[in-house]
């Protein structure tokens, strides 16, 4: 059953305007290498992609692309041919062991691709150390023209919107923000009302998916996030209200990994479903 939530759309947020910059997160089709992802995303209708250039954890799937490399040149050629931009690069887990200087090559690659931001997670329970490293990474990223967005997830030390905002605020960096993933917001106990008092400068990107209103049992929370998301409009999350509470220029990406579909099929379905949902809000 489809659940559509009415949204009072501001003129700047009409469907056509949103589709001009609509992106798709790499996790939606993580089996596709960057050049293939860009090509298939463009053909599906997306204007931008996120790229997983660094693994979430050692051994996890990622597609490193070095600055100035042949692979970089080929990727940029595909981007130009398809008219697709790179909205963001990911993913750095800020663990107690991470060395900020080790992220420089990743930032350089992101800058060459024209990315707006690098996504990180807060995986250090020491708030002071995490804040210091986040600030240091922001300072390093500023030299490459990138923003650093902290993504909160229920199962990580930085699990909530409030905690992520506390880190970002304490870091005091002008190129910092919070990546707002719809599933993570609602599964961590957050709601749309929590966004009312947030500095809009911190909310520059949102990832959309849908899900049942009720969360699965705790043991399945991670599985739902990584391979059990629903397409926008096919669940019960208040996505229209969420979108209406965000800045008009927020970068919107669709992140809908599922076990049922992969590759270019998942990209086409994600784009078509999002277009249908936007037409109803």
QUIPELIN-V750365 format. One record per run of one state. SS is the DSSP state (alpha for helix, beta for strand, coil for the rest). FROM is the first residue (numbers start at 1). TO is the last residue. Records with the same first field share a line. If there is no record, write none. Layout:
BEGIN
SS = FROM-TO / FROM-TO
END
This chain:
BEGIN
coil = 1-10 / 14-14 / 22-22 / 25-25 / 30-33 / 45-47 / 53-69 / 83-84 / 95-99 / 114-116 / 123-126 / 143-146 / 152-160 / 172-175 / 188-191 / 196-199 / 203-204 / 209-209 / 211-217 / 229-229 / 231-238 / 245-250 / 255-257 / 259-262 / 281-281
alpha = 11-13 / 15-21 / 26-29 / 34-44 / 70-82 / 100-113 / 127-142 / 161-171 / 182-187 / 192-195 / 200-202 / 218-227 / 239-244 / 263-280
beta = 23-24 / 48-52 / 85-94 / 117-122 / 147-151 / 176-181 / 205-208 / 210-210 / 228-228 / 230-230 / 251-254 / 258-258
END
